[in-house]
Amino acid sequence: MSRSAGAVRPTVLLVVEQLRRRVPGGIGTYAHGLLSGLAALERERGLSVATVTLYASWAYADPLADWGRPLRRVALPSRLLTRAWETGYLLAPRGYEVVHGVSLSTPGLRRASRSSLAVTVHDLAWRRFPEAATARGRRWHEAALERMLELAKAFVVPSADVRDDLVAAGAPPSAVTVIPEGADHLAPPDADAARRLLRAAGVAGPYLLSVSTLEPRKNLVRLVEGYARARAGGLGAVPLVVVGPRGWGRPGLGRVPEGVSVLGPVPAPVLSALYADATAFVYVPLAEGYGLPPLEAMAAGTAVVASTAVPSVRDDGGGSAAVLVDPEDPDAIAEGLVRVVHDPVLAASAAERGAAVARARTWRAAAARHLELWARLS
């Protein structure tokens, strides 16, 4: 542990194997945001805030080198490396005061290690809605959670909801730290590319937007059903644009109804433009540990219709910056869509409150909270 101007600078091994994934997802956004927040703190303070080494599988022309931090790589492909961690065949290297994994896929420590293990748990959704996860996925998550409950000294979670779930699962309350994730990572918007994409999909004029991985937990069955009911009940012909990569299983869209355009994954600048130009954003998952997409929409100044299960839309006073709906009730989803489209006062208020919440959620602030935790652990 080094010190400068009285500040503790812990030595940290940050396990970022998620950034090797073809689709890093929300966990990848968190890892990327944490690194960008650390870089912002260092630019602001003019010194290194921590000695953070990145730990992952081997890659040629490694994009992780762009962060300008030390790299520790294992000469194994990603799947074999994570399997070696899970079985205990490969443990975290010595020499670091803190080993922090950005997900449950994290190596354990050697016996008598002087390191402290911390892990970020993004949700326990497979417990809340087991039917929205594969049997294999549930088994993996249960085993990984049990392993980390035995090994980890500290846990980071993005919301009080996940904290409560984790404590119920056996984590000591004092070991769990809530650190909200940031909203200031959107790429500069490419409005021209977004317009071309929408035009090619036959979308002209105002539209509703939803962004998520296409999988059962995201509740697309009821979203589409609610949208169809809204069209028949006063919404009009405003189209629904669905963006995101395909996940596991049947996403629930089936035969895509009239007015729904499924565009798949899009580049980050196009996504930013879609957020900014949407009439409203809708996100109604059955369970969510945090919910980055609605927070991103709020950062872009767009009104949000969200499930009551989404923590990221709540302000610090416990209120909501979104129009909340019951994710299990298509009629409630339909009503929320009609209200936000046809009540400009409601939409403007939601957009204003959402933008205020998003402004307060920065990766710099999240990184500072991680530094405080690492200093305590070291």
FENVEN-V687761 format. One record per helix or strand of 2 or more residues. SS is the DSSP state (2 for helix, 1 for strand). FROM is the first residue (numbers start at 0). TO is the last residue. If there is no record, write none. Layout:
ss:SS from:FROM to:TO
ss:SS from:FROM to:TO
//
This chain:
ss:1 from:1 to:3
ss:1 from:6 to:8
ss:1 from:10 to:14
ss:2 from:16 to:19
ss:2 from:24 to:44
ss:1 from:50 to:56
ss:2 from:62 to:66
ss:1 from:70 to:73
ss:2 from:77 to:86
ss:1 from:97 to:100
ss:1 from:115 to:119
ss:2 from:124 to:127
ss:2 from:129 to:131
ss:2 from:134 to:150
ss:1 from:153 to:156
ss:2 from:159 to:167
ss:2 from:172 to:174
ss:1 from:175 to:177
ss:2 from:190 to:199
ss:1 from:206 to:210
ss:2 from:215 to:217
ss:2 from:219 to:234
ss:1 from:238 to:242
ss:1 from:259 to:263
ss:2 from:267 to:276
ss:1 from:279 to:282
ss:2 from:291 to:298
ss:1 from:303 to:306
ss:2 from:310 to:312
ss:1 from:322 to:324
ss:2 from:329 to:341
ss:2 from:343 to:359
ss:2 from:362 to:376
//
